[in-house]
Amino acid sequence: MSHATHAHDDHAAHDGHAAHADHGGIAKYIFVFLALCFLTTMSFFTYSQYWPWPDPAVKRLFMTAVSCTKAMLVILFFMHVKYEANWKYVLTIPASIMSVFLCLALVPDIGARMNGLFGYQGKYSDERWEHVADQADVEAMLTASERAAQHSEHDSEHAE
């Protein structure tokens, strides 16, 4: 084997090793797991008697922050996005922006239907009322569910 070929193989092996050395071994994954356990504990803390803020908006904001942090840790470390090339930004940033804009695009329509703007008068159109259940429909479904539960209990008793 020539010296040039041997040097090339060593260089390729070294580059491959350097790419995997960045991952930091199992200790990094254990620390991330412990952080996820701590954040989950913090989520449960909001429902304990020791939660200091009575306002539910603060609780929701805190839970959202904790959930986003946990999702970020899982995505970065366990899905190995942290170690990807910079093309990840080309894919994720436009998709994130588009998803936010699509959600925000629904806000005026929902607000108009709920608050009576733009000729909606705060009510559903006649076409939409065709698909809305009334109290009689709810009662019929509850009765049917109770009958089905009774029949399944009766059938299970006879099977034994």
N, C-alpha and C positions, 0 to 999 in steps of 0.2 A: 504494500500500500504506500502510495507516495505521501510525502510530507504535506502537500497542499490538501489532499483529500482528507488526511487525518486531522489537520488543523480545521478544515471546514466542518467535519463531524463533531469535533470538540466544541466549536463555536455554536453549532445548532443545538447541541445538548445543553450547553450553558444557557442559551437564550430560553429554551424550554423550561429549564430549572428556575431561571430568574422570573419567568412569568408566573410560575406556581408558588414561588417563595413569597410573593406579595400577599397571598391569602392568609398567612399568619398562623396556620395550623389550627388545631382543635380548640386551643385556649380562647381564641377570639369568638368561636361559636358558642362556647360555654358562657362567656361574658354576655354575649347578645341574648342567650337564653335566660340568664339571670335578670337581665334588664327587662325582658318581656314578662317574666314572672313578677317583678317589682311593679311594672306598669299595670299589670292585671290586678294586682293587689290594690293599687291606687284607684282603679276603676270601681272595685268593690267598696272601697273606703267612702265613696260618695253616697252609698246607701246605708252607711252606719250612723249610729247616734253621735259620733264624734265629728261629723262633717260640719264645719263652722259656718257655712253660708246657707241661709234658708231659701234664698232665691233660686228657683229651678233653672233660670237662664244661666246662672253661674255654673250649676251642675252640668248642664248640657254642653256649655263651652269647654269646661274641663274635660268631660268625657270625649268630646270631639278631638281635643288636642291630644289626649292620651291615645285614642284610637289611631289618629294620623301618625303619631310617633311610632306606635307598634307596627303599623303597616309599612312605614318607611324602613324600619329595621329589618323586617322580613324581606322586603323587596331588595334592599341593598346587600344584605349578607347571605340570606338563605337562597335567594334567587340569583346571586352573584352579579347583580347589576353594577355594584361598586367597582368591579374589576373589568367591566366592558370598556370598549373604546368610546370615544366621544360621540359616535354616531347615535348613541342612546338619546341624546338631547334632540337630535333631528327628528326622532320618532315620537318621543314622549311630550315635548313641549307643545307642538302644534295640536296633537290629539287632546291634551289637557285643556288648552285654550278653547278648542272647538266644543268640548263637552260642557265647559262652563257656559259658553255662549248659548248652546242649545238649551240648557236648563233655564238660563235667564230669559230666553225667548218665550218660554211658557208663562212667565210671571204676569205680563200684561193681560193675557187671555184669561187666566184663572182669576186675577184680581177684578177684571171687568165683569166676569160672570158672578162673582161673589158680591161685588159692591155696586152693581147696577150701572156700570159705565157703558158708553157707546151703544146705547139702545137696548141693552140687555135687561134693564130695569131690575136687576138683582134676582133674576129667576132663570130657570132653564127654558130653552125653546120647546115647542110642542113636540118636535122630533126626539129630543132628548128625554122628555117625560115618558115616551113609549118604553124606554129601557130602564126606568127607575122603579124599584120595588115599592109597593105600598104595604101597609100593616097586614092586610089579609094574606099577601104573599109570604110574609115572614112567618105568620102563624101557621100557614099550610106547610111550610118547610119544616118548622119545629115539630109539628104533629107527625109528619112523615118520618123524621129522624127518630122520634120516640118509638114509633111502630117498628121501624127497622131494628132498633136496639132491642126491643122486646122479642122480635122474631129471632134475632141472632142468639139471644140468651136461651130462648125456648129450644132452638135447634142444637145448641151446645149441651143442654141438659139431656136431650134424647140421644145424643151421640155417645154419651158415657154409659 
